[in-house]
């Protein structure tokens, strides 16, 4: 797990430096990125009780959820990296990212309520609730390995967006009837995440699909 975290944080360092070479000195509001990701996650999970997705939420697509949870972890790694503590040590402190230690300690799980509690704590502390995050992982039966894969995918997508005009405002997140992160999940399932070339393969697949919708 420690090596996976190190890999994730090295990728995030590359992404943040792409946005701004001196990103640590910019005072970015990482906590804001976290709670916005929470809202996007709730939309994917389902909260509109008058729609079918709400009824199906217990069987939510773990890959999509992993992608959205990874988004908030991207911001968390960035937030911690601005400080002096070891990021890996901070994320692993007291089993904070070991969801198997969470469920028995904190009562009945309610993913929507837990997500709102997590967002509230983020707004209150302007930080990251690692215990709450692990609880969310338990709520959708998300393993750390799945989260890791989702993190890698999210990072590849962020690089892809930057390469295709996201910063300038010309990038289109909607490809046909789906957003780019949904296309990402579909492509993710067609590739071997254990291959050394996985990141490059995923980027190439994203570019090919994007071009097919933009012609």
C-alpha positions in Angstrom: 0.0 0.0 0.0 2.8 2.4 0.8 4.4 1.9 -2.6 1.0 2.4 -4.3 0.5 5.7 -2.4 4.0 6.8 -3.4 3.2 6.1 -7.1 -0.1 8.0 -6.8 1.6 11.0 -5.2 4.4 11.1 -7.8 1.7 11.2 -10.5 -0.1 14.0 -8.7 3.1 15.9 -8.3 3.5 15.7 -12.1 -0.1 16.9 -12.7 0.1 19.8 -10.3 3.4 20.9 -11.8 1.8 20.8 -15.2 -0.9 23.3 -14.0 1.7 25.5 -12.2 5.4 24.8 -11.7 5.3 26.4 -8.2 1.9 25.0 -7.2 2.9 24.6 -3.5 3.2 28.4 -3.1 -0.1 29.3 -4.8 -2.4 28.7 -1.8 -4.9 26.6 -3.8 -8.1 25.7 -2.0 -7.7 21.9 -2.2 -10.6 21.4 0.3 -12.9 23.1 -2.2 -12.0 20.5 -4.8 -12.7 17.8 -2.3 -16.3 18.8 -1.5 -17.1 19.5 -5.1 -16.0 16.0 -5.9 -18.4 14.8 -3.2 -21.3 16.5 -5.0 -20.3 14.8 -8.3 -20.0 11.5 -6.6 -23.5 11.8 -5.1 -24.9 12.5 -8.5 -23.2 9.3 -9.8 -24.3 7.3 -6.8 -27.9 8.6 -7.0 -29.8 10.8 -4.7 -33.0 11.7 -6.6 -35.6 9.4 -5.0 -37.9 9.9 -7.9 -35.5 8.2 -10.3 -34.6 4.6 -10.8 -30.9 5.2 -10.1 -31.8 5.9 -6.4 -33.3 2.4 -6.2 -30.3 0.8 -7.8 -27.7 2.7 -5.8 -26.9 -0.3 -3.6 -25.5 -1.9 -6.8 -23.6 1.3 -7.8 -20.9 0.9 -10.4 -17.8 0.6 -8.3 -15.5 1.7 -11.1 -17.4 5.0 -11.5 -17.4 5.5 -7.7 -13.7 4.7 -7.5 -13.1 7.4 -10.2 -15.0 10.0 -8.2 -13.5 9.0 -4.8 -10.0 9.1 -6.4 -10.8 12.7 -7.4 -11.1 13.8 -3.8 -7.9 11.8 -2.9 -6.0 13.7 -5.7 -6.8 16.9 -3.8 -5.9 15.3 -0.4 -2.5 14.3 -1.6 -1.9 17.8 -2.9 -3.1 19.3 0.3 -0.8 17.2 2.5 2.1 17.6 0.2 2.1 21.4 1.0 3.0 20.5 4.6 6.0 19.0 6.2 4.6 15.6 7.2 5.2 12.4 5.1 2.1 12.1 3.0 2.3 8.3 3.0 2.6 8.3 6.8 -0.3 10.7 7.2 -2.6 8.7 4.9 -1.8 5.5 6.6 -1.9 6.9 10.2 -4.1 4.8 12.5 -5.3 2.6 9.6 -7.0 5.6 8.1 -7.0 4.1 4.6 -7.6 0.5 5.6 -11.4 0.2 5.3 -11.4 -3.3 6.9 -10.7 -1.6 10.2 -13.6 0.9 9.9 -17.0 -0.9 9.7 -16.9 -2.6 13.0 -15.9 0.6 14.8 -18.5 3.1 13.6 -22.1 1.8 13.4 -24.4 1.2 10.5 -23.3 2.5 7.1 -25.3 5.0 5.1 -23.3 6.0 2.1 -25.3 9.2 1.3 -25.2 10.4 4.9 -21.6 9.4 5.3 -20.7 11.4 2.2 -22.5 14.4 3.5 -20.7 14.1 6.9 -17.4 13.8 5.0 -18.1 17.0 3.0 -19.2 18.8 6.1 -15.9 17.9 7.9 -14.0 19.0 4.8 -15.7 22.4 4.9 -15.3 22.7 8.7 -11.6 21.8 8.8 -10.6 22.8 5.2 -8.7 19.5 5.4 -9.3 15.8 4.7 -11.1 13.3 6.9 -9.2 10.1 6.2 -11.3 8.0 8.5 -14.5 9.3 6.8 -12.9 8.5 3.5 -12.2 5.0 4.5 -15.8 4.7 5.6 -17.0 5.7 2.2 -14.8 3.0 0.7 -16.5 0.5 2.9 -19.9 1.8 1.9 -19.4 0.8 -1.7 -17.2 -2.3 -1.0 -14.3 -0.5 -2.6 -10.9 -2.1 -2.0 -7.7 -0.1 -1.9 -6.5 -1.8 -5.1 -9.7 -0.6 -6.9 -9.1 2.9 -5.5 -5.5 2.8 -6.7 -6.7 1.9 -10.2 -9.3 4.6 -10.1 -6.7 7.1 -9.0 -4.4 6.2 -11.9 -7.3 6.5 -14.3 -8.4 9.9 -13.0 -4.8 11.2 -13.3 -4.6 10.0 -16.9 -7.9 11.8 -17.6 -6.6 15.0 -16.0 -3.5 14.9 -18.2 -5.7 14.2 -21.2 -7.9 17.2 -20.4 -4.9 19.5 -20.1 -3.6 18.3 -23.4 -6.9 19.0 -25.1 -7.6 22.6 -24.1 -9.1 22.3 -20.6 -7.1 25.2 -19.2 -8.0 27.4 -22.2 -11.7 26.4 -21.9 -12.0 24.7 -25.3 -12.1 21.1 -24.0 -15.5 19.4 -24.1 -16.3 17.0 -21.2 -19.4 15.7 -22.8 -18.8 13.1 -25.5 -22.1 12.1 -27.0 -24.5 11.2 -24.2 -21.8 10.6 -21.6 -19.2 12.6 -19.7 -15.5 11.9 -20.2 -15.1 10.1 -16.8 -17.8 7.6 -17.8 -16.0 6.9 -21.1 -12.8 6.5 -19.0 -14.5 3.8 -16.9 -15.7 1.9 -20.0 -12.2 2.0 -21.5 -10.6 1.1 -18.2 -12.5 -2.2 -18.3 -11.1 -3.1 -21.7 -7.4 -2.7 -20.7 -5.0 -4.6 -18.4 -4.2 -2.4 -15.5 -1.3 -4.6 -14.4 0.7 -3.9 -17.6 3.6 -1.4 -17.4 2.1 0.4 -20.4 -1.4 0.8 -18.8 -1.2 4.5 -18.4 -0.1 5.0 -22.0 -2.6 2.5 -23.3 -5.4 4.3 -21.4 -4.4 7.7 -22.7 -4.2 6.4 -26.3 -7.7 4.8 -26.0 -9.1 8.0 -24.6 -7.7 10.0 -27.5 -9.1 7.6 -30.0 -12.6 7.7 -28.5 -12.5 11.5 -28.1 -11.6 12.0 -31.7 -14.4 9.8 -32.8 -16.9 12.1 -31.1 -15.3 15.4 -32.1 -15.2 14.8 -35.9 
